[in-house]
Amino acid sequence: MRDFLGQPANYSAHGGQIDQLMYIIHGFMLVLFIGWGIFFLYTLWRFRSSKSLTADYKGVTGKSSKYLEIAVALFEGVLLIAFSVPLYADRVDDFPPESEATVMRLIAEQFKWHFHYPGPDGVFGKTSVDLVDSQDNPLGLDRESEGAADDVYAQVGRAPVDKPVIIHLSSRDVIHCLNLPNMRVKQDAIPGMSIPVWFTPVGAGEFEIACAQLCGIGHATMFGKFNVLDQAGYDKWMADEQTALEEEGEYEEF
């Protein structure tokens, strides 16, 4: 399901604000397109060669164009100050407490996504690049470190509905870009940096993750899934993961 601008259905609490801003901007662009289009057609007719007009070296002496430019600048200022800046500040400065959110790490890699959950204790185990193994330990997780025994690795993201989600985003190799269209989330993943992003899903379902940054020859195949479940479904999944860890006996297998 898509709206008239082609946006996929919104499933996040903040998505309505972003969509509203996009509608305003596209409406303004449409007005400018029509206005300048009419003006262009008028100039083609007004200064057509059959009129045999001579050049006017004084140019335009009226102030209508000046007033129009001022109006456009004022409108853009309103868009920036009244809409864009508050929305940006809300997403960047007003993070929910991690104790009240579902927290996870997401590591991008050519050409896949790795989710790292802290488990029931809420503490992420230590990771190291020296321990990274694409097959057995893609997180580089030290299972012997404090808090690591119940950490969960997944290639499909999961979170409960109606609860804030905080993702600490990073990259193992090149610049990638996390794109969750239904959640109105898009953020670059940069090597050597951990960048937090957050959103609150307001509807359950299976949603697509895409990479919005050209990241190599397999860029088109770099997609994933993010499932939003009810709280009971999420708790069951986490409990099943803990059971699987306990049955393995060792916490080094992925």
Order of alpha helices (4+ residues) and beta strands (2+ residues): alpha-alpha-alpha-beta-beta-beta-beta-beta-beta-beta-beta-beta-beta-alpha
